[in-house]
Amino acid sequence: MPLAEDAFGTLGDTRVIEGRHISAADVRGTDLLAIRSTTRVNRALLEGSPVRFVGTATIGTDHLDIPYLEQAGIVWCSAAGCNANSVSEYITAALLNLGQRHAFALEGLTVGVVGVGNVGRRVVQKMGALGLRVLLNDPPRERAGDGGPFVSLETILAQSDIVTVHVPLSKTGPDRTWHLADAAFFSQMKAGSIFIDAARGAVVDTQALLQALAAGRPRHAVLDTWEGEPAYRLDALDRVDLATPHIAGHSYEGKVMGTVLVYREACRFLRVPASWSHESLMPPPPVPAITVDAAGRADEAVLHEVVRQVYDIAADDHRFRETAVTDETQRANHFDRLRRDYPERREFPYTTVTVRGGGGVLRNKLAGLGFAVA
């Protein structure tokens, strides 16, 4: 949690602990607990402690035992939307990488977005900027009359060249997403299509995905989240086109905003003014400006070059693969270490792009992806 000590130090004494190893003994003298998704928060952790507020600096909440928290009178919050733009930039980088690597154009293809919340809406916007046709599926939002127009999951799978899922993990109820992407799901996808999961690992039945890839439905896959993580299957790592260790939302801005949102909710809980600000503490972007020569080149080749300079998804994939280990325990530690030591990645709006020789359409695409265009 970047800047966490600065933020929460304004409220009291802070103690920083590795997230996956926080124990009941660690929280015996704790009033407020600020975490990320590696910390399981439940009765075993909190019973008998003075904790009365739990804030997770993530959009997901499946690591929180919410019924227990509410029964125990413990206030909780998440940082919904904090890293939505980061994930949408990850999807953009992944698709541009695949298009250039496998020599196909994205423009004109159909992408199905399953789950159109904070992240999904950002993905929809960026896919539109790239010139893709977008189909939306989100049964809870459709029932609530929120957004749309929506189509059925069957329509998404039958018509989409690309399917990307952005749903929370739910194991029960009418909108269960656990193993949503199962054998039946993949059998309905178009031959030669692309599947992306940057939501939750258990949304995908890994064995079903591997069998589907062998059959060419889909042909390509991108996985940022893994069933059973921090453990992951080496055969899945070997088979997918792009593999990353749950870092789609790990832009610096996304993580900082997680800290900010939890800090503000903690202030609301304590009924004190939220006086701390992160603005003056943000470091300058490592790539403040890019000049690119677009004369005689396809727009997507130029877009890929620009995006790669700001966020090189292939480098994340390479780091993950080159250090993979066979021992399962060591593999889980390796996964966590890559996340903990993840290099600083800044978001597109912090880079200004100057285009030489390109047309207005290319400039509009860059602006649609979020870049400042000179």
Secondary structure, 3 states (H helix, E strand, C coil): CCCHHHHHCCCCCCCCCCHHHCCCCCCCCCCEEEECCCCCECHHHHCCCCCCEEEECCCCCCCECHHHHHHCCCEEEECCCCCHHHHHHHHHHHHHHHHHHHCCCCCCCEEEEECCCHHHHHHHHHHHHCCCEEEEECHHHHHHCCCCCCCCHHHHHHHCCEEEECCCCCCCCCCCCCCCECHHHHHCCCCCCEEEECCCHHHECHHHHHHHHHHCCCCEEEECCCCCCCCCCHHHHHHCCEECCCCCCCCHHHHHHHHHHHHHHHHHHHCCCCCCCCHHHCCCCCCCEEEEECCCCCHHHHHHHHHHHHCCHHHHHHHHHHCCCCCHHHHHHHHHHHHHCCCCCCCHHHCEEEEECCCHHHHHHHHHHCCEEC
